[in-house]
Amino acid sequence: MKAVRPSHGGALNSATKKYQIKKSDWLDLSTGINPNGWPVPEIPTAVYNRLPETDDGLIECAQDYYQNPDLITIAGSQEAIQLIPKVLSELNLIPTRPRVGLVTPAYAEHEFSWQLARAEIMHLTSDNIENHLPELNVLVLINPNNPSGHLYSPETLQLWQQQLSRHKGFMIIDEAFMDCTPQYSLLPHTDFNQAYNLIVLRSVGKFFGLAGIRAGFMAAPPKVLENFEFFQGPWSVSHPARYVLKQALNDTPWIEQNRQRLIQQSDRLEKLLIVFIHNFDQQAKLSGSQLFKTVFTHKALSLFDHLAHQGILTRLLDNSSGVRFGLPADTQQFDRLSRALTHWFL
Ligand SMILES: Cc1ncc(COP(=O)(O)O)c(C=O)c1O
């Protein structure tokens, strides 16, 4: 089967053309990016002018924030998603045609990347993973999952990682949306000198709202990190990105305030959607994380289209099984969404 490049939220230009609504008039809720991201200060010209240096103190900030010493910088978790199959294969840590288990629906770039690596893909659900562990060479999970928000406990994941290690299976955990629930992260609990079969990815695009700088972190056993850096090349993360990140990861007051703020905003979005789906589709299911909520409904396509005609861009899941909502930034945006949803019944 030919691999098909996944589509993503955030495509405002194409929505502008399709719905003939001016770009500035859209309310873009199609991503899980914090709408009130870390406030980036002015960046000195020298930062643009000079090449990045990797001993600039950024890794120390990340080690502190993520509570693990075995980390490297990456050009967004996306870079790792694309390179991991190659790195594991070069190190002979997986067979030529690995059997890879993934939960669907999920951020589709993982599956795409393993398809390109000629893996045999097994589609799993969050409640049948354990049964399939003995058959898998690689298990890839997003925690919390995008778009369902399903959270796996560190204890469960550690158990699965140990079970996989018995037959040299690998586990990849994508913690892109983990920042509001740090108690669920594997990183503070992991010693990568022992967990030789684990990789954890962290994004700064979601919680910090810094998706545009294309940076992130990967934690893994030292041998995997070393090999990854070899293929990654010298300047994968730009100097402006490193400059901004060092400050963002150190900004503890902002981090703590924003965890609280996102929890409140996501509760508000959840309440709004609960009221809406009660009349819209009583079979609909609502779930999500602090950075997005997903309505799983058979009427997803018409809901997406209804909102788009009113200039609100959401994310229609690939098989039209649901609509994912990012967080509105403020009361005005909440009111606009609320009016657009109410309009469905008029
Ligand atoms: C689950 C998940 N992982 C990774 C990414 C890639 O993010 P980034 O490359 O900005 O870290 C995304 C982007 O939407 C995502 O949803």
The ligand as an SDF file (V2000), in Angstrom:
LIG
                    3D

 16 16  0  0  0  0  0  0  0  0999 V2000
    1.2210   14.1100   18.9770 C   0  0  0  0  0  0  0  0  0  0  0  0
    2.1310   15.0100   18.2090 C   0  0  0  0  0  0  0  0  0  0  0  0
    3.4430   14.7500   18.1890 N   0  0  0  0  0  0  0  0  0  0  0  0
    4.3050   15.5330   17.5320 C   0  0  0  0  0  0  0  0  0  0  0  0
    3.8550   16.6250   16.8220 C   0  0  0  0  0  0  0  0  0  0  0  0
    4.8710   17.4500   16.0900 C   0  0  0  0  0  0  0  0  0  0  0  0
    5.1160   18.6060   16.8180 O   0  0  0  0  0  0  0  0  0  0  0  0
    6.4730   19.3900   16.7960 P   0  0  0  0  0  0  0  0  0  0  0  0
    7.2930   18.8770   15.6510 O   0  0  0  0  0  0  0  0  0  0  0  0
    6.1080   20.8200   16.6240 O   0  0  0  0  0  0  0  0  0  0  0  0
    7.1510   19.1140   18.1180 O   0  0  0  0  0  0  0  0  0  0  0  0
    2.5010   16.9400   16.8000 C   0  0  0  0  0  0  0  0  0  0  0  0
    1.9920   18.1030   16.0490 C   0  0  0  0  0  0  0  0  0  0  0  0
    0.8270   18.3600   15.9500 O   0  0  0  0  0  0  0  0  0  0  0  0
    1.6100   16.1080   17.5290 C   0  0  0  0  0  0  0  0  0  0  0  0
    0.2830   16.3480   17.5630 O   0  0  0  0  0  0  0  0  0  0  0  0
  1  2  1  0
  2  3  1  0
  2 15  2  0
  3  4  2  0
  4  5  1  0
  5  6  1  0
  5 12  2  0
  6  7  1  0
  7  8  1  0
  8  9  2  0
  8 10  1  0
  8 11  1  0
 12 13  1  0
 12 15  1  0
 13 14  2  0
 15 16  1  0
M  END
$$$$
